[in-house]
Amino acid sequence: MSDRLQELNRLIAEERAGYTELITLLEQEQRELISGTAHKLEALAQQKAIVLQELDALAQQRGDHMRVLGMVSVNAWRAWLADKPELLPAWLGLEVLAQKAKLINEINGKLILTHMEQVEASLEVLFTSDQSTFAYSRDGGARSALIGGRRLGSA
């Protein structure tokens, strides 16, 4: 195997490892979103940012090699890989991992959107209900509500 092919193989292997790590983080994020333990999301977000930076750097390096080989599109890359049995399975595995990460990320986005919609609906009820004796501000603090000349919560 030529040096360039060996380097591409190494980069693809590192990308696969990075996507495997990203998938693990996304799955952890999903568990936290489902269980409602949002306080754990910040650490996961920081870890994801690091992995994504590493993946971006690896993709840039791989892209540099592809350009040197005259490939400027994914279709050209796939055509070139067709007769490279030492690279093709690794590349196909990378594509599968990238697609899996994308799908999990989309699900997590939908979970976040669902949580946001539930919170917005709850706030709407609390803000507008005629039966409500206690209203909340957006930050969760009590709004000033007058009852019998006294502020709610005062003695």
Contacts in CASP RR format, 6 or more apart in sequence:
PFRMAT RR
TARGET T0000
AUTHOR 0000-0000-0000
METHOD contacts of the structure
MODEL  1
MSDRLQELNRLIAEERAGYTELITLLEQEQRELISGTAHKLEALAQQKAI
VLQELDALAQQRGDHMRVLGMVSVNAWRAWLADKPELLPAWLGLEVLAQK
AKLINEINGKLILTHMEQVEASLEVLFTSDQSTFAYSRDGGARSALIGGR
RLGSA
1 9 0 8 1.000
1 86 0 8 1.000
4 65 0 8 1.000
4 68 0 8 1.000
4 69 0 8 1.000
5 84 0 8 1.000
5 86 0 8 1.000
5 87 0 8 1.000
7 65 0 8 1.000
8 62 0 8 1.000
8 65 0 8 1.000
8 87 0 8 1.000
9 86 0 8 1.000
9 87 0 8 1.000
9 90 0 8 1.000
11 58 0 8 1.000
11 61 0 8 1.000
11 62 0 8 1.000
11 65 0 8 1.000
12 62 0 8 1.000
12 87 0 8 1.000
12 90 0 8 1.000
12 91 0 8 1.000
12 94 0 8 1.000
13 90 0 8 1.000
14 58 0 8 1.000
15 55 0 8 1.000
15 58 0 8 1.000
15 59 0 8 1.000
15 62 0 8 1.000
15 94 0 8 1.000
16 90 0 8 1.000
16 93 0 8 1.000
16 94 0 8 1.000
16 97 0 8 1.000
18 51 0 8 1.000
18 54 0 8 1.000
18 55 0 8 1.000
18 58 0 8 1.000
19 55 0 8 1.000
19 94 0 8 1.000
19 97 0 8 1.000
19 98 0 8 1.000
19 100 0 8 1.000
19 101 0 8 1.000
20 97 0 8 1.000
21 51 0 8 1.000
22 48 0 8 1.000
22 51 0 8 1.000
22 52 0 8 1.000
22 55 0 8 1.000
22 101 0 8 1.000
23 97 0 8 1.000
23 100 0 8 1.000
23 101 0 8 1.000
23 104 0 8 1.000
25 44 0 8 1.000
25 47 0 8 1.000
25 48 0 8 1.000
25 51 0 8 1.000
26 48 0 8 1.000
26 101 0 8 1.000
26 104 0 8 1.000
26 105 0 8 1.000
26 108 0 8 1.000
27 104 0 8 1.000
28 44 0 8 1.000
29 41 0 8 1.000
29 44 0 8 1.000
29 45 0 8 1.000
29 48 0 8 1.000
29 108 0 8 1.000
30 104 0 8 1.000
30 107 0 8 1.000
30 108 0 8 1.000
30 111 0 8 1.000
32 38 0 8 1.000
32 40 0 8 1.000
32 41 0 8 1.000
32 44 0 8 1.000
33 41 0 8 1.000
33 108 0 8 1.000
33 111 0 8 1.000
33 112 0 8 1.000
33 115 0 8 1.000
34 111 0 8 1.000
36 115 0 8 1.000
66 72 0 8 1.000
66 77 0 8 1.000
69 80 0 8 1.000
70 76 0 8 1.000
71 77 0 8 1.000
71 80 0 8 1.000
81 87 0 8 1.000
81 88 0 8 1.000
81 91 0 8 1.000
82 88 0 8 1.000
123 136 0 8 1.000
123 138 0 8 1.000
125 132 0 8 1.000
126 132 0 8 1.000
126 135 0 8 1.000
126 136 0 8 1.000
127 135 0 8 1.000
127 136 0 8 1.000
133 145 0 8 1.000
133 147 0 8 1.000
133 152 0 8 1.000
134 142 0 8 1.000
134 145 0 8 1.000
134 152 0 8 1.000
135 142 0 8 1.000
135 143 0 8 1.000
135 145 0 8 1.000
136 142 0 8 1.000
136 143 0 8 1.000
137 143 0 8 1.000
142 152 0 8 1.000
142 153 0 8 1.000
144 151 0 8 1.000
144 152 0 8 1.000
145 151 0 8 1.000
145 152 0 8 1.000
146 152 0 8 1.000
END
